Amino acid sequence: MTNLIDGRAFARQVHTETASRIGDLARRGVQPGLLFIRVGEDPASQVYVGMKEKKAAELGIHSETLVLPQSTSEQSLLELIKAANHDSRWHGILVQAPLPRGIDAARVFSQVDPRKDVDGFHPLNAGRLLLGETDGFTPCTPAGVQELLVRSGTPTEGAEVVILGRGNIVGKPLASLLMQRGTRANGTVTIVHSASRDIESHCRRADILVAAMGAPEFVRGSMVKPGAVVIDVGVNRVSDSMTGISRLVGDVAFAEVQPIAGKITPNPGGVGPMTIAMLMANTVKAAELLSA
């Protein structure tokens, strides 16, 4: 079928635009700088940060990764962030989640200078997003989902948008984005969560269905309206009960849903590349604002 929304292709478009902006900054003697802070040796975090570092280098963004031991205290981490806030080399600061037990992630994210908060997790940036202001930073995955919809020609004006998941990283900020007044939004947004009644009926009326629950293959074919646009944000590792071999799956049962959907993101190759693309774009935006 040809109904795939190719996240890799759209990410390349964004990277081309970002590279042009980096060139403009270079002509002013500015190189965007992005600092990654990783605590512990979580395997997925190592992979994610490695991918982000690689893309930054390709685009001409200077990046470094500080790797702290699992035993790092919250206070030590906060002191490091404070120092990075005052370091002019860094226009963007990203503290990679998850953080070890005993560290309050919300407190950590709130201590990043909001002008360098390229992950968009600072309360100030969350408030700006809710108010529809454009001078803050939007979390990268919701921003990437919006770009996928826009660039794939999916109309959001008046669309019934159902988001599965009410998390602070995807569900809530994506709802805020798509309900705003504007040509890239104007959706009628419903957030469905674990306490919602009759989840299937909510899903079946969606023109745009976004799955961000962290529940492997939760969305089945019977839950999707024919012709709906389905965006799969989930990344879940599951093990085969017979072989014990693990594999990555999304929140959507892809083989069931693809023949029904009008458009659908593959997983991998859908939302993931766009998340990285929007991080790079946010970093360049931070450099532009801080060097203005």
C-alpha positions, 0 to 999 in steps of 0.5 A: 500500500502507498498510504505510509507517512514517511517520517524519514523523508519529511525529516530530511526536509526539516533538516534541509531547512535547519541547515540553511538557518545554520548557514545564516548563523555561521555567516554571523560567526555563531555555531549552535551548541547543544549539550546532552546530559545523560545519567546512568547507562540505560541502553535506550538512552545511549542509543537515543543520545547517540542518534542525536549526536550524529545528526547534530554533527551532520548539520554542523551543530556543536554537541557534547555529552556529559555522562554521569554515574547512576549514583549521581545525586539530584543536587549534583545534577542541578549544579551541573545544569546551573553551570551549563545555563551560564555557559555561552557555548550551549544554546540548548541543554537536553537532560535525557530521560529516564533519570535514575530513581531518587531524582525528581525529573520535574524539578530537574527539567524546571532548572534548565534555563527556559531559553535553552530548554530545547526539549520544551519541558520547562513550566514556562515553555509549557505555559507559553504553548498552552497560551498559543505563544510562539516564542517558547519551545515546543516538545520535540515529539508533539512538534514532529507529529504536527509537522508530519500532519502538515507535510503529509497534507492532512487537514487539521482544520475542524478535524476530530483528533483523538489522542490516546495518552495524557502524558506530559511529553506527548499527549498534553502538549500535542493537544495544546498544539492541535487545538490552537487557532491557526491553519496548522491546528484548529482541531477538535481534540479529545484526550483518551486515557486509562480512566476513559469510558468506551475508548473504542467509540472515541477512537472510531470517530477520529479523523486523526488518531494519535497513539501515545500510551506506551501500550504494545499494539493497543490500537486494533483494526476495529478501533479505526474509522476507515480513511482515518490518519493514524500516528503511532508514537509508541515504542515498546519492547516485547518478547516472543513467548516461544523464542524469547527474542525481543522486538520493538513494536508501536502502540498500533497493530500495524498489520491490522490497521494499515489496510483501514487507515487513509494514512499511517506512520510506520514504526520505526520510520515515522515519528522517531526521525521527526522528533530528532529533526525538531530537536535540531530545529529547536536548537537552532531557534535557541541560537538565533534567539540568544544571539539576536 
